[in-house]
Amino acid sequence: MELDKVGAKLLFQLFTDREERRAIAIATNAPFSEWPKTFTDQRLCRAVIDRMTFNGTIIETGSESYRAQSTQARLQEQQLAASENDGLIGALNRP
């Protein structure tokens, strides 16, 4: 997803307005090194990252998405249940 110059300016203004007055929390699945792909204006991208990280705390939770892990576990459970059901149906159909 790209953030055009207008969107980037609005985001920068939000951080500027809230700076030193209120806390703000941001969650992203992209490391800062990938943000230039999102922001079409590289100068504004650096300014937004600078604003966000100044006096901020960065908490990295890992590279694997919680949602992706949950989805994978659910799919494995469904596949296991389906194979167990296939085994039961096969046993019931035997003479």
N, C-alpha and C positions, 0 to 999 in steps of 0.2 A: 504494500500500500504506500502510495506517495503522499506526502504532505506538501501542498503547494506553498508558495511564499506567503500568501494571506493567512493560511492556517498556521504556519510557523511563526508569523508575527503575533498572531493571537495567543499562541501557546507561550511565547516569550513574554508577552505583556502580562499574562496570567501569573507566571512565575515572578515577574518583577513586582506586580501589585501585592502578591502574598508574601514576598520576601521579608523575613524578620517579623512578620505579624501573625502568621498562621502556619501550621504544619501542612504538608502536602505529601501524599503517598502516591507512588507511581509503580505500576507493575508492567513489565515488558518481557517478552521472550527473546528479544534481540540484544546482544551485547552492544556497548557504545560503538565498537568498531564497525558495526553494520548500520548505524543510524544515518550515515551519509547517503545510503541507498533510499532512505525514506524521505529525507529532507531534500527538496530540490535546490535550496539555497545553502551552500556549504558554510558560509559565514554565519548565517543564522543558526545552523545546526550546532556549530561550535559554541555560539552564544547561549543557546538553550541548555546544552550539556554543562557549560560553565555555571550557569545560574542554578541548575539542579544540584550540582555536586558541591557547590560552595557551602560549607558548614552543614553538609548533609551526611547521612549515613547510607551506605550502599550495602544491602544484604543480598548475597547471592545464595540461592536455594539449590543450585545444581543445574545441570544442563538438560536433564530429562523432565519433560512436562508432566505434571501431576495428572492432567486429563488424559494424556497419551498413555501413561502407566495404567490408569483406571480402565480405559477403553480396552487395552491389551489384555488385562486380567479378566474383564467381562467376556471378551471374545473367546478366550481360552476356556472359561467355565462353560460357555454355551457350546463350544465344540466338544468338550468332554461329555456334557449332558446329552448331546445329540448322538455321540458314538455309543454311549451307554444305552440310550433308547433303541438304537439300531440293533444292538446286541440282544436286547429283550424281545424286540419284535421278531428277530431271526429265531430266537429260541421258541417263541410261541408258535411260529409257523412250521416248526419241525414236526414230523409225524410221531 
